[in-house]
């Protein structure tokens, strides 16, 4: 498991401990987060990993799962 995946899994576990969230699950679809939670998630990721998310990132189909966020964070950290 990558650093990003571990961090995200821990973040969601703290946020929604009752939700068994797999890396490929749509976290909105399983009720692990709502629109206000997304703001917290983005802020926390930006601080933890020193990256910046843009409005275009929210339209990316990968944005709705841990696996997708790991891919996006990996790309952002490399640029």
N, C-alpha and C positions, 0 to 999 in steps of 0.2 A: 504494500500500500504506500502511495506517495505521501510526501509531507502535506500536500494540498488535500488529498482525499482524507487523510487522518484528521486534519484540522476541520474540514467541512463536516465529516461524520460526527466529530465531537460537538461542533457548533449546533448541529441539528438535534443531537441527543440532549443537549442542555435545553434547547428551545422547545422541543416536543418529545419528551422522554417516552410518551405512550405510543409514538409512531415508530414502527419498524421500517426504516427507510433504507431501501437498497440503492446502490449507486446509480442505477438506471431509472429509478422511479421519478416520476414527475412530482416534485415536492408540493406543488399547488394541489395536484390531483388527490394526493393522499392526506391533505390537510395539515401538513407539517409546517406550513408558513402561509401568511396572508400578505396583502400588499404593504402593510406597515412593517411586517417582518423583513420584507425584501430590502427596505431602506436600511434597516439595521445590519442585515447580511452584507450588503454592499459596503457600507461604512466600515464594518469589521474586517472584511477582506482587503479593502484598500489600505487600512492601517497595518494589518498583519503582514501583508505581502508587498507593500509599497508599489501598488499598481493603481491605475485609474480606469474606471469603467465609464463608458460613454453611453449616450442614448441608443446608439446603434447596437451596442452589446445586448441590450434588453430585448432587441428584436431577433437576436441569434437563436435559432432553434435549440441550441445546446444549453441555453441559460436556465432551463427548467429542471435540470438534474445535477446531482453531485458529479457524475461522470463528465457531463458537459462543462461544468464549471472548472473541473480539473484541467480539461483540455484548454479552456480559455485562459486560465491562470498560467498554464505552462507557456502558452503563446505570448502572453503579456510579459512574463518574466524574461523571456528570451529576446524581447524587442527593446 
